[in-house]
Structure formats: C-alpha cells, structure tokens
Amino acid sequence: MVNTSDKRSLGAFILKAASLPEELWQNRSLIWKLARNDFKTRFAGSYLGIFWAFVQPVITIVLYWFVFAVALPQRAAAVRGGIEIPYILWLIAGIVPWFFFSEALGSGAGALLEYNFLVKKVVFKISILPIIKIVSALFVHAFFVVFVLILYSCYGLFPDVYTLQIIYYSFCMFVLVLGVSYVTCSVMVFFRDLGQIINIVLQVGIWATPILWNIDTLNPRWHWVFKLNPMFYIVQGYRQSLIDKKWFFESPGLTAYFWLLTIIIFIFGAHIFRRLKVHFADVL
C-alpha cells in the first residue's frame, strides 16, 4: 500500500508540474512578442533574411522526391484503398511535421544557452524561454502547412473537414516537443554534448518514424515497435487527415498511448526544469 506521505509527495509533484502551463498562459503576450523577435533576428544581417528559413526544408523535400520518385520510380506512389497517391504528396504529409519537430527540438534544447543573459535576471520567468523557440519554429510550420494544402489542391485533393485535424495534430506535437525541450534545455546547461546527441537522434528518427518509407511494407508483427515512437502518431495523423480521410478517434489505443506518454514527459520535464533552474545562473 502507498502511505500518506508518498501520496502527498506525488500530489505535490503533480501540482508543481501543473502550475507550469498556468505560468506560460499568464505570460502569453510576452511569449508571443519574444517569439516574433526571435524569428526576425534569427537571420538578421543576411541579404535574404527570413527567406533562408524556408530554403533548406524545400531543398530537402525536392531531394527526397528526386531520389525516391525519379531515381527509384518503383517507390513513386503510396496505395490508399487501391488508389495510387503520388509519392510527393505522401512524402510531404509526413516530412512537414518532422521539420517542425526537429527544428523546435533543436532550438528549444539550446534556449537557455542562447538566452543566458535573461537566465541571470532574477525577475525574469525563464520557464518561457523554451516555448519562445518552439513558437518561433511554428511560424515556418504554418507556412509549410499552407504550402501542403496548395500542393494537394493542385493534384485535385482539396481541403475538407478532415483537414482541420492538422490543427489538432500540430497541438499534439507542440505539447510533446515542449515537454521534451524542458528536459533537454535543463540538461544541456550542464552537458553541452547533448546537442550533438540530439542531432544524431533526429537523423535516426526520420527513418525510424517512418517518414520516407511505408510501414505497410514491413512485417506487421514489428509495427508495434515503431508505434512506440510518439512522432509516429503525428505523422500518421497528418497522412490520415490529408490522404486516408480518417478521424483521430478511429485509433483510440494509439491516441490514448500518445497522450499518456506526452503528459508523463511534460510532467517529468517540468519537474527536472524546476529542480535544476536554481543552478542555471551559476553554470551559465
């Protein structure tokens, strides 16, 4: 049996973690202002400015499309109910959310290091720093979502009521990456090599999600391994919203698993952040 002191400790632990979303909401106007400024200043001094924020993702999409749809034409289409879907549409539905996840995770992990001058200010709410980087990455993601809808429309697949689920899946991804960022940004203050580890994980993750290949080509008994990755739920959700025309509640088990894991990660991240933040200024 769990004794009373353990129950109180667990309750206090959850309450402290639950106070973080309230703190972020109270500072929403400041977060929005700093996120816009972060996005603008990221490419300050370059001739093309924020244009560079879109160049690399577009080039990456074109390269993957060329390799898998032109050089390897046997992979040029995914099949949905006997109907062939051009590979570029299948690819972009999965890779656009991955772009946001990788950008937000990478920049969120280094938020405290980048804004170390704010960390040293006693009165500043440093808990808003990771979310600033994630909101900044969200600007580029919004552009690519619009780009995806236009591209699909060019192929005759126009937005419908299922497309609205992209908002839901974007929110899922936002909460997930925020929770992970609270862990990574806290640890990176003390262990700078974590940034290189994250880059390696992201390189492996794009293949393990899966994004570039169809999981249906794999033996079904191994599907559960890939479904443990929370980004699988997001990528599949984007494709179901745009291609398969399915609702998120048609996969109740996967939805419940994603949110349970995401909430655990967020609570753990909030706990780690609060435990370590008293030491941030000393290290930085």
N, C-alpha and C positions, 0 to 999 in steps of 0.2 A: 504493500500500500504506500501511497505517496503521503508524506507527513505534511502538516500545516505549513511549516517553514519553506518546504520545497514549492508548495502551491503559491505561496506569497512571492517567492523569488521568480517563479515563472510568470506570475501575473505582472510583477514589476518590470520584468524583461520585455514583455509584450507591450505594456503601456508606454515604455520609453521608445520602443520602435514605432508605435502608432502615433506618437507625437511628432515624428518627423514629417509625414505628409501635411499635417496641420501647419507646421513651420514653413514648409515650402509654399503652401497656399497663401499664407499671410504675407509672404514676400514675392508674390507672383508678378507684381508690376516691376519690381527691381530685377527679377529674373529675366523678364521679357526685354527690358531695356539693356541689360548687360549681354544678353544673348545676341541681340541685334548688333550691338557694338562689337562683340567677338567675331561675328560673321563678317562684318565690314572690314575690320582691321586685320583679319587673317591673311589677306592678300594685299594689304596696303603697301604701296611703293612699286607694285608691278604695273606694267602698262595696261594689261587686260583686266586687272582687278579680279572681281568675283567670278569672271568667266572661267578661270582656272579650276574653280570648284566643280565644274561640270565636265571639263575636258577628259580627265583620267577615267571616270566611270563610263563615259561614252566610248572612248577608245577601247576599254576593256570589253564592253559589250560587242563592239564590232569585231575584235579579235576572236572572241569565243564563237561568235556567229560564223566567221570565216572558217575557223578550224573545224567546227562540228557540222555546219550546214553546207559548206562548199568543199573543203578538202576531204571531209568524211560525210558524203551525202547520205549514207545509209542511216545516219542519225538526224536527218533533217526534219523529222516530224515526230510528234508525240501522238498517241492514239487516244481518243476520247469517244467511247461508245461507237467505235467503228469509223469515226470521222477523224481525218488527219488534221492536225494542228501544226502550222508552220513552226519549225524549231525556234525561230527567233522570238515568237510570241510566248512559247513555253519557257524559254530561257529567261527572257526579260521579266516575266512574272515572278521568278524565283530569285533572280540576282539583284533586283532593285531593293527589296527589303534587306538583303545581305549587305549591300553597300551602306545602308543606314546603320545597321548593327555594327559593322566593322569600324566605320568612321566614328560613331558615337562611343563605342567601347574604347577605342584607341585614344581619343581625345579626352574622354571622361576619366580615364585612368591617370592621365597626366595633369588633371585640372589643378590640383593643389600645388604641383611644382610650377606650373605656368603662372598661377596667381599667388605665388608665395608672398608677395608684398601685402596682399589682403589677408592672408592667413595670420600674419603677425599683428594685425589690428585687433585689439581686444573686443571692440564693439561690433565687429563685422560678423555676420552669420555665415561662417564658412561652409555650412551644410548646403548652401545653394550653389556652390561652385561646380560640382559635377553636373547638375541639371542644366547649368548655363551652357556647357559644352554640348549636351545632348539636344537641347532646343536649337542651338546653332546648327547642328547637323540635320535637324528636322527641316530646315528651310530648303536644303538641297533635295531631301527626300520628297518633299511636297512637289518640287519641280518635276522630278522623275515620275511620280505618280501621274501627273498630268500628261507627261510625255508618253507613258504607257497607254493611257486611255486614248490618246490621239492615234497612236500606232495601231492599237486594236481596232479602232474605228475605221482606219484605212483598209483593214482586212475584212471589214463588214461585221465585226463583233463590237456592237455599240454598248455603252454603259447601261445597266439596268439596276433593278433593286438589289440584286446580289452584290453589285459593285460597291454598295455602301459599306459592306463588311470590311473593306480596306481600312476604313477609319477604326473599326474595332481591332483589327489585327495590328495596325500601327500603334494603337494604345497598348496592346499586349506587349509589343516589342519595346515600347518606351519604358514601361514599368520593369520589364526584365532587365534591360540594359542599365537602368538607373540603379537597381539593386546590386547588380554585378559591379558597377562603377564605384559604389560606396566601399566595396571590399577592395577593389584593385587600387583605387586612388589612396586609400589609407595605408595599404601595404607598400605601395611604390615610394612613399615618402622615406621609408626605411630600407627598401630593397629596390634600387633603381633598375636592376636587371629584369624586373618583372615586365617592363615594356617590351623587351626582346622576346620574352616568353609568350606574351600576348600576340605578337606578330606571327610567331610560329603556329600558335593555336589557330589563328584566323586562316592561315594558309592551309592547314589541315582541315579546318572546319568547312571550307567551301566545298570540299569533296565529300566530307562525312555527313553533310546535312540531309540529303544530297541536293545539289542545285544544278550541276552540269549534266547529270545522268538521271535516268528514271529508275526509281526504286522498284518498279514493277518488273524490271529485268532481273532482279535478284531473287534468290530462293526465298519464298515467303517466311520460312522459319527464322530468317535473320532480320526480318523487318523490325522486330521489337527493339533490336539494338540501336538502330538509327532513330527510332521514335523516342528514345530516352533523351535525345538532344532536343531541348525546348525550341530551337530555331526550326526544327522540322515542322512543328505545329504552325509556325508563322508562314514559312514558305509554302506549305501545303494549303494554308488558308488563302493566301494570295491567288494561288492557282485555282482553287475551288471557287473563289469569288469571280475570277475573270474567265475561266475556261469551263470547269465542270459544273458551275452553277449549283453549288451546294451550300447549305447554311452551316454555320459553325456548330450549332446544337445537334447536327446529324452525326457528330463524332463526340458524344458525351464523355466517353472514357478519356480520350486524348485531351479534351478541353479541361476536364477536372484535374488531370495529371499536370497539365501546363500551369494552371493557376495555383495549385498546391505547391509545386516546385518554385514558382515565381515568388509567391508570398513568403516561403521559407527563406529564399535567397535575399529578399528585401529586408526581412526582419533581421537576418544574420548580418547583412551589410550595414544596416542602421546601428546594430549593436557594436560591431567592430569599429565603425566610424566614431561613435560616441566614446568608446573606451580609449581610443588612440589619439583623439583630437587634442587632448591636453598636452601631448608631446610634440605636436606638429611644429609649432613655432620654434621649439628648441632645436629640432633637427634641421629645419629649413633656414 
